[in-house]
Amino acid sequence: MIIVPLLMSGWSPTFVRLPPFSADYFCLENDILHIESRWAWPEGKAMVKDARQPVIVGVGEIADRPVHVMDALDPAGLMTAALEVAERDAGAALLPMLDRLDIINEISWPYPDPCREITDRLGVRSVDARYRPVGGQTPTLALHEAALAIQSGEIEVAAICGGEAEHSVRRAGREGVTLPWPEQIANFRPIRGGDFQSPLARALELTTPVNVYPLYENATRAAWGQSLAEGQRESATIWANNARIGAGRDTAWIRDEVDADAILSDAGGNRLIAWPYRKLMVANPIVNQGAAVILTSLGRAREAGIPEHRLVYVHGGAAADEPRDILARERYDGSVVMTAVLDAARRLSGGNFDAVELYSCFPCVPKMARRALSLGEDADLTVTGGLTFFGAPLNDYMTHAIVAMVGRLRDRCGLGLLYGQGEYVTKHHALVLGSSPPASPLADQFRLEEVEARAATAGPPLATSYLGPATLEAFTIPFDRDERPRFGVMIGRNPAGERVAARIDADDHATMTLLMRDQPAVGINGIVVEGENDVPCWRVS
């Protein structure tokens, strides 16, 4: 790396290419010109400049806040608008050239044929349109797969788009009006992670994110030796930082900075949702937001006249899944699969990132991820604003994260990490983007199959009919709107090392008090007894 100080403070171009150094990339940061030379690339490798190299050329997003709900955009309208913004951002008419369009699974207004709905509005009926499955990691996965298809020569121009209009749908319900939108599927029921749980997990209501993520929060806090106050303060510090970043983005749903004390407070309706999470700690899906990304080959981008300082390169990534059944997991005080995926991404970067987006549906996720990446508690763990403050358009948040990361990398030199997660610490995908080309082509195989195979068999056997002593491994306590515990769920081990899971009665005040004390409750002993409706019950012994 050659570093040349600039004498002209305030020089405006972020990236330049100079004729004498046509193979080198320059980047301005803090009035210093960084020159990344092909002769100085790590290990002496030349930067990849193949015409098939995938590059992101356009990004767009929209937040719809209509005065009158009847003027609201439907999800397909949000997606179409975001694609048009992305095309304008690219500065080239690329939508008519689309070979492939990945549409992120949409929930708020289920269309009978979402692919046809979007392609008709765009006027691109011949495109290969794909409706992606549910998963918070789906946008980055779709981008990764599209980049590989471009690199292989299978396609040249691709786009990813998503959008949700849950805020308008709920508002219309409150106002008693019928939205003038296309027909939707009657009695639609989306496929969710709860559909893949064991009968015992379903009986214990481990079928929604808000009932599952606290298992990891409470188990990790114990493993890290944190008191409740220490764990909550870490969560609030990260969330306040997310709020600060979200407040600077025009498309964020909540644009107010919120400090750590407010996040921990019970004031202003910030009620307990599930122990120990309050409302300002959980994802906010009640938004109207859409986002889109356009990518193409380097050769096509140059043909279209897109300036090279606008290009963002895909460097690769990794993916792996935990067992979908919560009770089949190896542990709850961390995720070996998450760590393996992030380690693989970090190897691509040479060890460090200049910006990161760590999925933030619930605090335990970025807390686990930042430790896997050796990042400090006060580090910026988002470029987007997080799923509470920026907003959580269900499966599409990471498309907005791609938009934000592209903007960050265009503004400043470096590498960015996008880490997305689907279901309940289940589907993990990390993708590395850079302002300069990668040293080598994308690896065709990015799924960590050996890690997945080990995870599939690492969990202990489940003893569904066990009664007797059991040691607490993880727990969750959902609350009602009046902040009263509805019930509790414990996951633990019996003396034989088998996994047990049981309900905790809401009126078992001794057990509830012990679980919600300041010191970690994980590791305490109790007893599993018969409960109602054949669901076992656990209480402290």
For each residue, the residues with C-beta under 8 A, 3 or more apart:
1: 34 35 36 37 40
2: 34 35 37 40
3: 32 33 34 35
4: 32 33 35
5: 31 32 33
6: 9 11 28 31 32 33
7:
8: 11
9: 6 31
10:
11: 6 8 28 31
12:
13: 16 28 309
14: 27 28 309 410 411 412
15: 25 26 27 28 308 309 410 435
16: 13 26 28 309
17: 21 22 24 25 26 308 309
18: 21 22 24 26
19: 22
20:
21: 17 18 24 26 35 37
22: 17 18 19
23: 37 38 47 49
24: 17 18 21 35 36 37 38
25: 15 17 35 36 47 308 435 436 437
26: 15 16 17 18 21 33 34 35 36
27: 14 15 33 34 36 412 413 435 436
28: 6 11 13 14 15 16 31 32 33 34
29: 32 34 412 413
30:
31: 5 6 9 11 28
32: 3 4 5 6 28 29
33: 3 4 5 6 26 27 28
34: 1 2 3 26 27 28 29 413
35: 1 2 3 4 21 24 25 26
36: 1 24 25 26 27 40 41 47 413 436
37: 1 2 21 23 24 40 41
38: 23 24 41 46 47
39:
40: 1 2 36 37
41: 36 37 38 44 45 46 47 439
42: 45 350 439
43: 439
44: 41
45: 41 42 439 440
46: 38 41 49 439
47: 23 25 36 38 41 436 437 438 439
48: 53 437 438 439 440 441
49: 23 46 53 298 437
50: 53 151 298 441
51: 297 298 299 302
52: 150 151 152 153 297 298 299
53: 48 49 50 151 297 298 313 437 441
54: 146 147 148 150 151 295 296 297 298 313 314 442
55: 295 296 297 298 301 311 312 313 314
56: 59 143 293 294 295 311 312 313 314 402 406 433
57: 90 92 94 294 295 296 301 304 306 310 311
58: 86 87 88 89 90 91 92 94 292 293 294
59: 56 86 89 291 292 293 294 402 403 406 407
60: 81 82 83 84 85 86 87 88 89 291 292 403
61: 82 85 251 289 290 291 292 399 400 403
62: 73 78 81 82 85 163 251 289 290 291
63: 250 251 252 253 287 288 289 391
64: 72 73 78 165 168 288 289 290
65: 288
66: 69 70 71 72 73 168
67: 71
68: 71
69: 66 72 168 171 172 175 177 179
70: 66 177 179 180
71: 66 67 68
72: 64 66 69 165 168 171 172 179 288
73: 62 64 66 77 78 81 163 165 168 288 290
74: 77 78 109 165 179 181 182
75: 78 79 106 108 109 111 163 164 165 290
76: 79 80 109 111 114 117 118 121 163 182
77: 73 74 80 81 121 163 290
78: 62 64 73 74 75 81 82 163 164 165 288 289 290
79: 75 76 82 83 103 118 161 162 163 290 292
80: 76 77 83 84 118 121 122 161
81: 60 62 73 77 78 84 85 290
82: 60 61 62 78 79 85 86 161 163 290 291 292
83: 60 79 80 86 87 95 122 159 161 292 294
84: 60 80 81 87 88 95
85: 60 61 62 81 82 88 89 292
86: 58 59 60 82 83 89 90 159 292 293 294
87: 58 60 83 84 90 92 93 94 95 294
88: 58 60 84 85 91
89: 58 59 60 85 86
90: 57 58 86 87 94 294 304 306 310
91: 58 88 304 305 306 307 310
92: 57 58 87 304 305 306
93: 87 96 97
94: 57 58 87 90 97 98 157 159 294 296 304
95: 83 84 87 98 122 124 159 294
96: 93 123 124
97: 93 94 156 157 300
98: 94 95 101 122 124 127 157 158 159
99: 127 128 155 156 157 158
100: 127 128 129 130 146 149 155 157 158 159
101: 98 115 118 119 122 124 127 128 129 130 158 159 160 161
102: 130 132 142 145 146 158 159 160 161
103: 79 106 114 115 118 129 130 131 132 161 162
104: 132 138 139 142 160 161 162 395 396 399
105: 131 132 133 134 135 138 162 190 394 395
106: 75 103 109 110 111 114 162 163 164 394 395 396
107: 110 164 166 190 394 395
108: 75 164 165 166 169 394
109: 74 75 76 106 165 169 181 184
110: 106 107 114 184 185 188 190
111: 75 76 106 114 117 182 183 184 185
112: 183 184 185
113: 116 117
114: 76 103 106 110 111 117 118 131
115: 101 103 118 119 129 130 131
116: 113 119 120 129
117: 76 111 113 114 120 121 182
118: 76 79 80 101 103 114 115 121 122 129 161
119: 101 115 116 122 123 124 125 127 129
120: 116 117 123 125
121: 76 77 80 117 118
122: 80 83 95 98 101 118 119 127
123: 96 119 120
124: 95 96 98 101 119 127
125: 119 120
126:
127: 98 99 100 101 119 122 124
128: 99 100 101 155
129: 100 101 103 115 116 118 119
130: 100 101 102 103 115 142
131: 103 105 114 115
132: 102 103 104 105 135 138 141 142 395
133: 105 138 191
134: 105 138 190 191 192 193 395 422 423
135: 105 132 138 141 395 420 422 423 427
136: 359 361 395 397 398 420 421 422 423 427
137: 140 141 319 359 398 420 421 422 427 428 429
138: 104 105 132 133 134 135 141 142 395 398 420 422
139: 104 142 143 160 162 293 395 396 397 398 399 401 402 420
140: 137 143 144 317 398 401 402 418 420 429 430 431
141: 132 135 137 138 144 145 319 420 429
142: 102 104 130 132 138 139 145 146 160
143: 56 139 140 146 147 160 293 295 314 402 431
144: 140 141 147 148 314 316 317 319 429 431 446
145: 102 141 142 148 149
146: 54 100 102 142 143 149 150 155 158 160 295
147: 54 143 144 150 151 295 314 442
148: 54 144 145 151 152 442 444
149: 100 145 146 152 154 155 158
150: 52 54 146 147 153 154 155 156 158 295 296 297
151: 50 52 53 54 147 148 441 442
152: 52 148 149
153: 52 150
154: 149 150
155: 99 100 128 146 149 150 158
156: 97 99 150 296 297 300
157: 94 97 98 99 100 294 295 296 300
158: 98 99 100 101 102 146 149 150 155 294 295 296
159: 83 86 94 95 98 100 101 102 292 293 294 295
160: 101 102 104 139 142 143 146 292 293 399 402
161: 79 80 82 83 101 102 103 104 118 290 291 292 293 399
162: 79 103 104 105 106 139 290 291 292 393 395 396 399
163: 62 73 75 76 77 78 79 82 106 289 290 291 393 396
164: 75 78 106 107 108 285 287 288 289 290 393 394 396
165: 64 72 73 74 75 78 108 109 168 169 288
166: 107 108 169 170 285 286 287 288 393 394
167: 170 171 253 286 287 288
168: 64 66 69 72 73 165 171 172 179 288
169: 108 109 165 166 172 173 179
170: 166 167 173 174 286
171: 69 72 167 168 174 175
172: 69 72 168 169 175 177 178 179
173: 169 170 176
174: 170 171
175: 69 171 172
176: 173
177: 69 70 172
178: 172
179: 69 70 72 74 168 169 172
180: 70
181: 74 109 184
182: 74 76 111 117
183: 111 112
184: 109 110 111 112 181 188
185: 110 111 112 188
186:
187:
188: 110 184 185
189:
190: 105 107 110 134
191: 133 134 195
192: 134 195 207 208 423
193: 134 196 197 207 209 212 324 422 423 424 426
194: 197 202 206 207 208
195: 191 192 207
196: 193 324 325
197: 193 194 201 202 206 207 324 325 326 327
198: 201 202 325 327 328 462
199: 202 203 464
200: 203 204 327 462 464 501 535
201: 197 198 204 206 207 325 326 327 501
202: 194 197 198 199 205 206 207
203: 199 200 533 534 535
204: 200 201 489 501 502 503 535
205: 202 208 211 478 487 489
206: 194 197 201 202 211 212 215 326 327 476 489 501
207: 192 193 194 195 197 201 202 211
208: 192 194 205 211 212
209: 193 212 213 283 361 362 424
210: 213 214 273 274 277 282 362 478
211: 205 206 207 208 214 274 476 478 489
212: 193 206 208 209 215 216 326 424 425 476
213: 209 210 216 217 274 277 361 362 364 365 424 425
214: 210 211 217 218 274 275 276 277 362 364 475 476 477
215: 206 212 218 219 326 332 474 475 476 489 491
216: 212 213 219 220 332 333 335 364 365 368 425 474
217: 213 214 220 221 231 276 277 362 363 364
218: 214 215 221 222 275 276 474 475 476 520 521 522
219: 215 216 222 223 331 332 333 473 474 522
220: 216 217 223 224 332 333 334 364 367 368
221: 217 218 224 226 228 230 231 520
222: 218 219 225 226 333 520 521 522 523
223: 219 220 333 334 522
224: 220 221 231
225: 222 520
226: 221 222 230 231 234 520
227: 230 231 518 519 520
228: 221 231 232 276 516 517 518 519 520
229: 232 233 518
230: 221 226 227 233 234
231: 217 221 224 226 227 228 234 235 276
232: 228 229 235 236 264 276
233: 229 230 236 237 260 264
234: 226 230 231 237 238 363 367 377
235: 231 232 238 239 263 281 363 367
236: 232 233 239 240 260 261 263 264 281
237: 233 234 240 241 260 377 378
238: 234 235 241 242 360 363 366 367 370 377 381
239: 235 236 242 243 258 260 263 280 281 360 363 386 388 389
240: 236 237 243 244 257 258 259 260 263
241: 237 238 244 245 378 380 381 382
242: 238 239 245 246 360 381 382 385 386 388 389 390
243: 239 240 246 247 254 256 257 258 259 263 385 386 388 389
244: 240 241 247 248 257
245: 241 242 248 249 380 382 383 384 385 386
246: 242 243 249 252 254 255 382 384 385 386 389 390
247: 243 244 252 255 256 257 385 389
248: 244 245 385
249: 245 246 252 255 384 385 390 404
250: 63
251: 61 62 63 289 390 400
252: 63 246 247 249 255 385 389 390 391
253: 63 167 284 287 289 389 390 391
254: 243 246 258 284 388 389 390 391
255: 246 247 249 252
256: 243 247
257: 240 243 244 247
258: 239 240 243 254 262 263 280 389
259: 240 243 262 263
260: 233 236 237 239 240 263 264
261: 236 264 265
262: 258 259 265 267 268 270 280
263: 235 236 239 240 243 258 259 260 270 278 280 281
264: 232 233 236 260 261 278
265: 261 262 268 270
266: 270 271 272 278 483
267: 262 270
268: 262 265
269: 279
270: 262 263 265 266 267 278 279 280
271: 266 278 279 479 481 483
272: 266 275 276 277 278 479 483
273: 210 277 278 279 281 282 478 479
274: 210 211 213 214 277 476 477 478 479
275: 214 218 272 476 477 479 485 515 516
276: 214 217 218 228 231 232 272 516
277: 210 213 214 217 272 273 274 281 282 362 363
278: 263 264 266 270 271 272 273 281 282
279: 269 270 271 273 282
280: 239 258 262 263 270 388
281: 235 236 239 263 273 277 278 362 363 388
282: 210 273 277 278 279 361 362 388
283: 209 360 361 362 387 388 392 397
284: 253 254 287 387 388 389 391 392
285: 164 166 391 392 393 394
286: 166 167 170
287: 63 164 166 167 253 284 391 392 393
288: 63 64 65 72 73 78 164 165 166 167 168
289: 61 62 63 64 78 163 164 251 253 391 393 396 400
290: 61 62 64 73 75 77 78 79 81 82 161 162 163 164 393 396
291: 59 60 61 62 82 161 162 163 393 396 399 400 402 403
292: 58 59 60 61 79 82 83 85 86 159 160 161 162 399 403
293: 56 58 59 86 139 143 159 160 161 399 402 403 406
294: 56 57 58 59 83 86 87 90 94 95 157 158 159
295: 54 55 56 57 143 146 147 150 157 158 159 314
296: 54 55 57 94 150 156 157 158 300 301 304
297: 51 52 53 54 55 150 156 300 301
298: 49 50 51 52 53 54 55 301 302 311
299: 51 52 302 303
300: 97 156 157 296 297 303 304
301: 55 57 296 297 298 304 306 311
302: 51 298 299 305 306 308
303: 299 300
304: 57 90 91 92 94 296 300 301
305: 91 92 302
306: 57 90 91 92 301 302 310 311
307: 91 310 311
308: 15 17 25 302 311
309: 13 14 15 16 17 410
310: 57 90 91 306 307 410
311: 55 56 57 298 301 306 307 308
312: 55 56 405 406 409 410 433 434 435
313: 53 54 55 56 433 434 435 436 437 438
314: 54 55 56 143 144 147 295 431 432 433 438 442
315: 348 349 415 432 433 434 438 442
316: 144 348 431 432 438 442 443 446
317: 140 144 344 345 348 418 429 430 431 432 446
318: 340 341 344 345 429 430 446 447 448
319: 137 141 144 341 427 428 429 430 446 447 448
320: 337 340 341 428 447 448 449 451 452 455
321: 324 337 426 427 428 452 455
322: 329 335 337 425 426 427 428 455
323: 328 329 426 455 456 459
324: 193 196 197 321 328 423 426
325: 196 197 198 201 328 329
326: 197 201 206 212 215 329 424
327: 197 198 200 201 206 459 462 491 499 501
328: 198 323 324 325 459 462
329: 322 323 325 326 332 425 459
330: 336 455 458 459 460
331: 219 334 335 336
332: 215 216 219 220 329 473 474 491
333: 216 219 220 222 223 474 522
334: 220 223 331 338 339 368
335: 216 322 331 338 339 368 425 428
336: 330 331 339 340 451 454 455 458
337: 320 321 322 340 341 428 448 451 452 455
338: 334 335 341 342 368 369 372 421 425 428
339: 334 335 336 342 343 372
340: 318 320 336 337 343 344 448 451
341: 318 319 320 337 338 344 345 419 428 429 430 448 451
342: 338 339 345 346 369 372 373 417 419 430
343: 339 340 346 347 372
344: 317 318 340 341 347 348 430 448
345: 317 318 341 342 348 349 417 419 430 431 432
346: 342 343 349 351 352 353 373 417
347: 343 344 350 351
348: 315 316 317 344 345 432 438
349: 315 345 346 352 353 415 417 432
350: 42 347
351: 346 347
352: 346 349 415
353: 346 349 356 373 414 415 416 417 432
354: 409 412 413 414 415 416
355: 380 383 405 408 409 414 415 416 417
356: 353 373 375 379 380 381 382 383 416 417 419
357: 381 382 383 384 398 401 404 405 416 417 418 419
358: 365 366 369 370 373 381 382 417 419
359: 136 137 365 366 369 387 397 398 419 420 421
360: 238 239 242 283 363 365 366 381 382 386 387 388
361: 136 209 213 282 283 365 387 392 421
362: 209 210 213 214 217 277 281 282 283 365
363: 217 234 235 238 239 277 281 360 366 367
364: 213 214 216 217 220 367 368
365: 213 216 358 359 360 361 362 368 369 421 425
366: 238 358 359 360 363 369 370 381 382
367: 220 234 235 238 363 364 370 371
368: 216 220 334 335 338 364 365 371 372
369: 338 342 358 359 365 366 372 373 381 419
370: 238 358 366 367 373 375 376 377 379 381
371: 367 368 374 375
372: 338 339 342 343 368 369
373: 342 346 353 356 358 369 370 417
374: 371
375: 356 370 371 379 381
376: 370 379
377: 234 237 238 370
378: 237 241
379: 356 370 375 376
380: 241 245 355 356 383
381: 238 241 242 356 357 358 360 366 369 370 375
382: 241 242 245 246 356 357 358 360 366 385 386 390 401
383: 245 355 356 357 380 401 404 405 407 408 416
384: 245 246 249 357 390 397 400 401 403 404 405
385: 242 243 245 246 247 248 249 252 382 389 390 391 404
386: 239 242 243 245 246 360 382 389 390
387: 283 284 359 360 361 390 391 392 397
388: 239 242 243 254 280 281 282 283 284 360 392
389: 239 242 243 246 247 252 253 254 258 284 385 386
390: 242 246 249 251 252 253 254 382 384 385 386 387 397 400
391: 63 252 253 254 284 285 287 289 385 387 397 400
392: 283 284 285 287 361 387 388 397
393: 162 163 164 166 285 287 289 290 291 396 397 400
394: 105 106 107 108 164 166 285 397
395: 104 105 106 107 132 134 135 136 138 139 162 422
396: 104 106 139 162 163 164 289 290 291 393 399 400
397: 136 139 283 359 384 387 390 391 392 393 394 400 401 420
398: 136 137 138 139 140 357 359 401 402 418 420
399: 61 104 139 160 161 162 291 292 293 396 402 403
400: 61 251 289 291 384 390 391 393 396 397 403 404
401: 139 140 357 382 383 384 397 398 404 405 418 420
402: 56 59 139 140 143 160 291 293 398 399 405 406 418 433
403: 59 60 61 291 292 293 384 399 400 406 407
404: 249 357 383 384 385 400 401 407 408
405: 312 355 357 383 384 401 402 408 409 416 418 433
406: 56 59 293 312 402 403 409 410 433
407: 59 383 403 404 410 411
408: 355 383 404 405 411 412 416
409: 312 354 355 405 406 412 413 414 415 416 433 434 435
410: 14 15 309 310 312 406 407 435
411: 14 407 408
412: 14 27 29 354 408 409 435
413: 27 29 34 36 354 409 435 436
414: 353 354 355 409 434 435
415: 315 349 352 353 354 355 409 432 433 434 435
416: 353 354 355 356 357 383 405 408 409 432 433 434
417: 342 345 346 349 353 355 356 357 358 373 430 431 432
418: 140 317 357 398 401 402 405 430 431 432 433
419: 341 342 345 356 357 358 359 369 428 429 430 431
420: 135 136 137 138 139 140 141 359 397 398 401 428 429 430 431
421: 136 137 338 359 361 365 425 426 427 428 429
422: 134 135 136 137 138 193 395 426 427 428 429
423: 134 135 136 192 193 324 426 427
424: 193 209 212 213 326
425: 212 213 216 322 329 335 338 365 421
426: 193 321 322 323 324 421 422 423
427: 135 136 137 319 321 322 421 422 423
428: 137 319 320 321 322 335 337 338 341 419 420 421 422
429: 137 140 141 144 317 318 319 341 419 420 421 422
430: 140 317 318 319 341 342 344 345 417 418 419 420
431: 140 143 144 314 316 317 345 417 418 419 420
432: 314 315 316 317 345 348 349 353 415 416 417 418
433: 56 312 313 314 315 402 405 406 409 415 416 418
434: 312 313 315 409 414 415 416 437 438
435: 15 25 27 312 313 409 410 412 413 414 415
436: 25 27 36 47 313 413
437: 25 47 48 49 53 313 434
438: 47 48 313 314 315 316 348 434 441 442
439: 41 42 43 45 46 47 48
440: 45 48
441: 48 50 53 151 438
442: 54 147 148 151 314 315 316 438 446
443: 316 446
444: 148
445:
446: 144 316 317 318 319 442 443
447: 318 319 320 452
448: 318 319 320 337 340 341 344 451 452
449: 320 452 453
450: 453 454
451: 320 336 337 340 341 448 454 455
452: 320 321 337 447 448 449 455 456
453: 449 450 456 457
454: 336 450 451 457 458
455: 320 321 322 323 330 336 337 451 452 458
456: 323 452 453
457: 453 454
458: 330 336 454 455
459: 323 327 328 329 330 462 499
460: 330 493 497 498 499
461: 498 499
462: 198 200 327 328 459 498 499 500 501
463: 466 494 496 498 499 500
464: 199 200
465:
466: 463 470 494 498 500 528 536
467: 528 529 530 536
468: 494 495 527 528
469: 494 495 525 526 527 528 541
470: 466 490 492 493 494 500 502 525 526 527 528 538
471: 492 493 494 523 524 525 526
472: 475 490 491 492 521 522 523 524 525 526
473: 219 332 490 491 492 493 499 522
474: 215 216 218 219 332 333 490 491 492 522
475: 214 215 218 472 488 489 490 491 504 515 521 522
476: 206 211 212 214 215 218 274 275 488 489
477: 214 274 275 485 486 487 488 489 504 512 515 516
478: 205 210 211 273 274 485 486 487
479: 271 272 273 274 275 483 484 485 486
480: 483 484 485 486
481: 271
482:
483: 266 271 272 479 480
484: 479 480 506
485: 275 477 478 479 480 488 506 512
486: 477 478 479 480 506
487: 205 477 478 503 504 505 506
488: 475 476 477 485 503 504 505 506 508 511 512 515
489: 204 205 206 211 215 475 476 477 501 502 503 504
490: 470 472 473 474 475 501 502 504 526 538
491: 215 327 332 472 473 474 475 499 500 501
492: 470 471 472 473 474 499 500 501 502 526 538
493: 460 470 471 473 497 498 499 500
494: 463 466 468 469 470 471 497 498 500 528
495: 468 469
496: 463
497: 460 493 494
498: 460 461 462 463 466 493 494
499: 327 459 460 461 462 463 473 491 492 493
500: 462 463 466 470 491 492 493 494 528 536 538
501: 200 201 204 206 327 462 489 490 491 492 536
502: 204 470 489 490 492 528 531 535 536 537 538
503: 204 487 488 489 531 535 536 537 538
504: 475 477 487 488 489 490 508 511 512 515 537 538 539
505: 487 488 508 511 531 537 539
506: 484 485 486 487 488 512
507:
508: 488 504 505 511 512 539
509: 512 513
510: 513 514 539 540
511: 488 504 505 508 514 515 526 538 539 540
512: 477 485 488 504 506 508 509 515 516
513: 509 510 516 517
514: 510 511 517 521 524 540
515: 275 475 477 488 504 511 512 521
516: 228 275 276 477 512 513 521
517: 228 513 514 521
518: 227 228 229
519: 227 228
520: 218 221 222 225 226 227 228 523
521: 218 222 472 475 514 515 516 517 524
522: 218 219 222 223 333 472 473 474 475
523: 222 471 472 520
524: 471 472 514 521 540
525: 469 470 471 472 540 541
526: 469 470 471 472 490 492 511 538 539 540 541
527: 468 469 470 538 539 541
528: 466 467 468 469 470 494 500 502 536 537 538
529: 467 536 537 538 539
530: 467 536 537
531: 502 503 505 534 535 536 537
532: 535 537
533: 203
534: 203 531
535: 200 203 204 502 503 531 532
536: 466 467 500 501 502 503 528 529 530 531
537: 502 503 504 505 528 529 530 531 532
538: 470 490 492 500 502 503 504 511 526 527 528 529
539: 504 505 508 510 511 526 527 529
540: 510 511 514 524 525 526
541: 469 525 526 527
